[in-house]
Amino acid sequence: MTEELPELRASDADRERVAEVLREAVAEGRLDMEEFEERLDATYKARTYGELAPITRDLPAAGVTPPSPVSMVKEPAGSGSGDWAGRIVGGEGSSQWGVAIMSGFERKGRWTMPRRFNAFAFWGGGTIDLREADFADREVVINCVAIMGGVQVVVPPGVEVVVRGIGVMGGFDHREEGVRGDPGAPRVIVTGFAFWGGVGVERKLTRAERLRIKEQRRQEKLERKAGRQGELEEHSSAHREALDQARSVHRDAMEQHRELMREHREERRRARHEERDERRRRD
């Protein structure tokens, strides 16, 4: 954002880019929910670049690799942050095992899903949350072994899921199979073995995304309310104009009536005078 244009009017796309940085910051723990909600509210109320600039000026914190800066330069449609190619980063992955023996494990937040992740649960449970994860490859495998335990796999919308596991007195969740993935999105294959246990698969939005949708709906509600208020004001204005016009017509009619009455009284006075003058001449 340039300092030379602080009063240039911001567009909805500009405000949405700032909101995306805020959602990224709250997901990474740089903002708490109260700060996030305050800044998000200020973002959607901002009218100029000068009002948007301070909202993300301190993000990210010093010493942390920053996300892509918020650009106030107009970009072509479709160049938003939802591009899956940016999340397929290669490498070996930040974690390749999850073990829960009468205990639990959890992989969530910002981490890199390897090409193959092995999960083992015995009288315990584990969660593999890919909603904010990067991916080492376009296709990744989660191999789950659940014995009298369970493993829960959480994927974001847009990811294709294939389930190939075998269950003996247990089972694998196939509900998310068959959902077509977004172009360029990774493919997650869930396989393994469940004995007296289970492996679940579900799609969920991140909390930041849910907040974004909630805020978007709130803004839409406010816009509808403003629209209805505008319609009411327009209707009220039209009603006042019609009422003023009716009053003007009424005043004109009353004035004409008074003028006719004055003419009628004058006519009667002249008639009386003429009658009196006629009697005097006869006398």
N, C-alpha and C positions, 0 to 999 in steps of 0.2 A: 504494500500500500504506500503510495507516495504522499509525502507531506505537502506537495504542491496542490493537492486536490482534496483537502479535508471536507469541503462543503459539497463535493459532488454527490449526487443522490445515489444511494445504494439500491441494488435490485434484490428481488427475492432469492436469486441464485447466489448473490454475495452473502446474504444473511445465512443461507443454508450451508455455505462453505465454512463460515465461522462456527455454526452449530455443530458441524461434523468434527471440527477440531475439539470442541468442548466435549462431545461424546467420547472421542478417543481419549481425552485427558481423564475423564471420570472412570473409564474402563481400566486405565493404567494406574489409577490411584493418585493422580496429580491433583484432582479436585474432589472434595467431598460432595455429597448430594445437595447440601444446602447451597454451596458455592455454585455448583452446576446449575441448579434451578434459577438462582439469581442472575447468573450470566446469560443463561438461555433466554430468560425473560427480557433482559436488556438487549440481546441480539435481535429478537423479533420486533422490538420496539424501535430499534435504531433506524434512522432515516438517511444518514450520510456516512461516508467513509470515515470521517472524523469521529463519529460516535462508535463505529465498529472497531477501530484500531485498538483502543485500550483493552478490549475484552480478552484478547488472546496475546497481549504483549508479553506477559510473564510465562507463557507456555512454549516449550516445555521447560522444566527446571534446569538450572545450570548443571552441566556434566552429564546430561542424559541425551542420547542421540535423538535429535528432534524429528518429528514427523514432517511430511511435506508442508512447507509454509502455506499460509492462507493467502491466496492470490486474489487481488481485486480486479485482475485483468479478465475480461470476458473470454470464456472458453467455449468451444463448440459443444452442442448438446451431445450427451453421452460420454463426456470426459470426466464423469464423477468418480468418487472413490470406491464405487462398487465393482471395479474391474478385478476379476479373480486372478488375472495374470500376476498382479502385484503381490499375491499371497502364496504363490508357488515359487519358493526361494531356493530349492535345491539343498545340498548339504546332507548331513547325517541325522539331523533331528536333535532336539535338545533333551529328549528322554525316550528310551526304547523299551523300558520295562515298567510294569506296575504289579506289585505283589501284595496280597492281603491274606495273611494267615491268622485267623481269629482277630482280625483288625481291619483296617481300610486304607485305601490310597485314593488320591485325587490328582488329576492333571487338568488344569483349567487356566483361563486367562491367556496371556500372551506367551505362547510357546510354539515350538516347531514340531509338527507331527512327522515322524520319520516314515520311510517307505514301509516299514513293518514295525508294529508295536505289539508286544506280547504282554497279555494281562493274565494273572493267575489269582483266583480267589478261593480260599478254603475256609469255610466257616467265617467268612468276612465279605466285604464288598468293596468295589472300586468304581470311580467315575472318570470317564474320559470325555472331556468337554472340548469340542472343536470349534465352538462358536467364534472365538477370537484367535484361533491358532493359525499359524502359517503352515504350509505343506512342503515337504521335501520333494514331492513328485506329484504329477498329475493324477496318479492312481496310488492309493495307500491301502495297506492291509492292517486290520486290527484282529489279532489272533487271541481269542478268549478261552480260557479253561476255568470253568466255574463248578466246583464240587461243594455241594451244600453251601453255596454262596452265590453272589450275583455281581454282575458288571453292567453298568449303565453307560451307554454311548449317546452323547448329545451332539447333534450336528446342526448347523445353521440352515435356514431355507436356501434352496438353490443347489445344494450338494446332492449328487446322486448316491444312493445307498444300495448295496447288494449284500444280501445275507446268505451265507452258505454253511452255517454251523449245524452241528448235529446235537440233538438233545435226547438223553435217556432219563426218563422220569424227571425231565427238566425241559427247557426249551429256549429257542431264540425268537426274538420279536421280529416279525416280518411286515409289520404294518407300514413301514416307511419305504418298502420296496416298490418299484414301479413308478415312483415320482420322478418325472423327467428333470434333469439338472439344468442349470443355467449354462449358456455357452461359455466354455473355458473354465467351468467350475471343476473342482477335483471330484474323483470317484472314490468312495470309501467302501471297501469290502470288509464285511464282518464275518469272521469264520471262527472255528474252534469246536469245543466240546463242552456240554453242560450235563452234569450228573447230579440230580437232586438240587439243581440250581437253575439260574436263568440269566440270559443276556438280553437286556432291553435296549431299544433304539428309539430315540425321539427327536423331533425337530423343535427347536425353541429359539426365540429371538433373544438377543442380549438385553440386559436391563436398560442400557443406554438407548437401544433401538426402541424398546417399549416406551421409554420416556419420550423419545422423539415422536413416535406415533401419537402418544397421548397429547403432547404439545401441539402437534399438527392438528389433531381433532379439536383441541381447545381453540386454536386459531381459526379453524373453519367455523366453529360454533360462534366465535366472536364476529367473524365476517358475516355469517348469516344473520346474527342479531343486528349488526350494523346495517345490513341490507334491509331487514324488516323495519328498522327504525327510519331508514331513509324513505322507504315506501310510505310509512305512516306520516312522516313529515311532508312528503310530496302530496299525499292525500289530504293532509290537514291544510297545506298551503292552497291546494285546489279548492278545498271546502271554504277557506277564508275568502278566496277570490270570488267564488260563486256567491257567498254571503254578502260580500261588499258590493258586488254587482246588483244583487237583489235589493240591497238597501238603497243603492243609488237609483234604481228604477222606482222604488217606493217613494223616495224623496221627490223625484221628478213628478210622479203621479200626484203626490200630495200638493206639490207646488201648483200644478195645473188645476187641481181641485180648488185650491184657495183662490187662484186667479179667476176661475169661473164663478166662485161665490162672490168675489168682489165685483165682478162685472154684473152679476145678478142683482146685488144690492144697489149698485149704481143705477141700473135700469129701473128698479122699483122706485128709487128716490126721484128719478126724472119723471116717472109716470105720476107720482103723487104731486110733484110740483106742477106738472102740466094740468092735472085734474083740478088742483086748487086755483090755478090761474084761470081755468075755464069757468069755474063757479063764480069767481069774482067778476068776470066779464059779463056773465048773465045777470048778476045782481046789479 
